[in-house]
Amino acid sequence: MIIYKKEIVEQEVFDKFVCDRCKKEITDDFELQETYSIGFWGGYTSVFGDSDEIECDLCQQCLMDLIRGFYRVKGQEIVSKS
């Protein structure tokens, strides 16, 4: 005979995305598709710290504000949008 018991298990579930720059809270499914999470480890003598794990979550507007004039569209010339 197999006997089961009920257990309540807590788990983390997505609630909202908060931009680290502007603090905008995003819950809309379509706008969530245009959010960006950046993560990497700082290397030896890095300005970010030796072996520090760096994370940043940005909405699309903040990312554009930060990289405007520097980003490239693959296969095209450098884009300079003001």
C-alpha positions in Angstrom: 0.0 0.0 0.0 1.2 3.5 -0.9 0.2 6.2 1.6 0.4 9.9 0.7 0.5 12.9 2.9 -0.2 16.5 1.9 2.5 19.1 2.3 2.5 22.8 1.7 5.6 23.8 -0.3 6.6 27.5 -0.8 8.1 28.5 -4.0 9.1 31.7 -5.6 6.9 32.9 -8.5 7.3 35.9 -10.7 5.6 39.0 -9.5 7.0 42.0 -11.4 10.1 43.4 -13.1 11.6 46.5 -11.6 14.1 48.5 -13.7 17.2 49.2 -11.7 17.7 52.6 -13.3 14.2 54.2 -13.3 12.4 51.9 -10.9 9.5 51.4 -13.3 7.5 48.3 -12.3 6.5 46.1 -15.3 3.9 43.4 -15.2 2.5 43.6 -18.7 3.3 40.5 -20.7 4.1 42.4 -23.9 6.3 45.0 -22.2 8.1 42.2 -20.2 9.4 40.9 -23.5 11.4 44.1 -23.9 13.2 44.0 -20.6 16.9 43.2 -20.3 18.9 41.5 -17.6 22.7 41.9 -17.8 25.0 39.7 -15.8 28.7 38.9 -15.7 31.6 38.2 -13.5 34.3 40.9 -13.0 37.7 39.6 -14.1 41.2 40.1 -12.6 41.8 43.8 -12.1 38.3 44.6 -13.4 36.8 48.0 -12.6 33.8 46.0 -11.4 35.8 44.1 -8.8 37.8 41.0 -9.0 35.4 38.0 -9.2 32.4 40.1 -8.3 29.1 39.0 -9.8 27.5 42.0 -11.5 23.7 42.1 -12.3 21.5 44.8 -13.8 17.9 44.7 -14.9 16.7 47.5 -17.3 13.5 48.4 -19.1 13.9 49.0 -22.8 13.8 52.8 -22.5 16.6 52.9 -20.0 18.7 50.5 -22.0 18.2 52.7 -25.1 19.1 55.9 -23.1 22.4 54.2 -22.0 23.5 52.8 -25.4 22.1 55.3 -27.9 24.8 56.2 -30.3 26.9 53.1 -29.5 24.8 50.1 -30.4 24.9 48.2 -33.7 22.3 46.4 -35.7 24.0 43.2 -36.9 24.6 43.4 -40.7 24.1 47.2 -40.8 26.3 50.2 -40.4 26.6 51.8 -36.9 23.3 53.3 -35.9 23.3 56.8 -34.5 19.8 57.6 -33.4 19.2 60.8 -31.5 
